[in-house]
Amino acid sequence: MIGNSLNVEDESISKKTANRIMVFSPWCYGHHPTYLRHLISYWCQWQLSGTLNIVVSGQFLEEHADVVELQKKYDDRQSVQFVTIAPQEQADLENATSSWGRTFEQYELISKYASLLKATQGLIIYFDSCQLPLVLGLKLPCPFSGIYYRPTFHYSFFVDSIPTWKERIQHLREQIFLWRILHHPQFKTLFCLDPLAIEAIARLGDRDRVMHLPDPIKLEDSSEFSADTLRANLGIAPNRQIFLSFGRLSEGRKGIPQLVEAISHLSPELQQKLCLLFVGEPNQKQLEDWLTPIRQLDSLQIVARYGYVPELEVNSYFQLADVVLAPYQRHVGMSGILLQAAAANKPVLSSDYGLMGELIRRYELGLAVNSTIPNEITKGLTRFLLELPENLCDRAKMKAFAEENSAEKFASIIFQNL
């Protein structure tokens, strides 16, 4: 089934410019809508030649109408098209009984739509979940590239810990898979979000096929933003320091249970200084269940803004915050939260594990703690409540970190290397 923007049976497809890019992005959440927004904006701004066909779920068109509107508003040439996969195909993908099954479901969809769209090259937005068929040597109808999110085999170079036997097996598997991918005859470019993994990956194949890809952040002018107005609208007391948790927080790996326990260990005097602001979580019940123990604390203020937050409003909440919280549990890969905080010039209290921890240390983005231990989070909260933020971060390095990950760099690197 094809979305309202394109009929793949239309003979006009074959008359388009030879460069026909298919972007495969069947998921609605996470990085996907943001990445597609930046790709469409760049494509239209620079009027790149050819066609850009974006394969998404029907749900994406409903939930991210703001992204779809970009195509309608700026693409006078109608060179950007959204293509929706059939509802049954989406259901089969989401209901796959194993990660391996989901991998092959995606491979079948990529193959089908690349053929229907007569793609000359493909870009897989979330390549981590699509590797196995290609590792086994299966072919696609066109050359392909992918965005790689979560390499871990290089963590031992900068994490002060000894890998478990399970982690060692995972690291070996990653290297075998990457070696096979980099030697696949149809493979073009591996765009990796982890800047510290590039050289380690490149040693497994052709260096020219491995590119660091900035995790994009729009560097917005906040001159018209009124923190006082948003603070008043949310009902936040004027004497409180605002600690922001943003995103899909009901996922256990985001560390909210550990954060709740850490806050319960603070003295009432410190709790009196604190406002916890939760923004963006669609699963209200799960988050509220976790928050129940600290909802009873009279000295603490908790404010929640549940539901999807339009991208144009996201920056306002980061500008409002005094500290951004990211106590993730052994998180692997990059985090857009670090970039949003850096772009807003706000320090973070985050996990010290993996890439996130290393970036916090290198760019002095705030405090990195062992977030699996609530008492360590408590110590970090205490420092932010008692010390000046300037003593816990480096504003110049934060700005440089954000600028290195601009949305324009993200899109230009992809289109220059497809």
Buried (B, 14 or more C-beta within 10 A) or exposed (E): EBBEBBEBEEEEBEEBEEBBBBBBBBBBBBBBBBBBBBBBBBBBEEEBEBBBBBBBBBBBBEBBEEBBEBBEEBBEEEBBBBBBBBEEBBEBBEEBEEEEEBBBBBBEBBBBBBBBBBBBBBBBBBBBBBBBBBBEEEEBBBBBBBBBBBBBBBBBEEBEEEBEEEBEEBBEEBBEBBBBBBEBEBBBBBBBBBBBBBEBBBEBBEEEBBBBBBBBBBBBEBEEBEBEEBBEEBEBEEEBBBBBBBBBBBBEEBBBBBBBBBBBBBEEEBBBBBBBBBBBBEEEEBBBEBBEEBEEBEEBBBBBBBEEBEBEEBBBBBBBBBBBBBBBBBBBBBBBBBBBBBBBBBBBBBBBBBBBBBBBEEBBBBBBBBBBEBEBBBBBBBBBBEEEBEEBBBBEBBBEBBBBBBBBBBBBBBBEBB
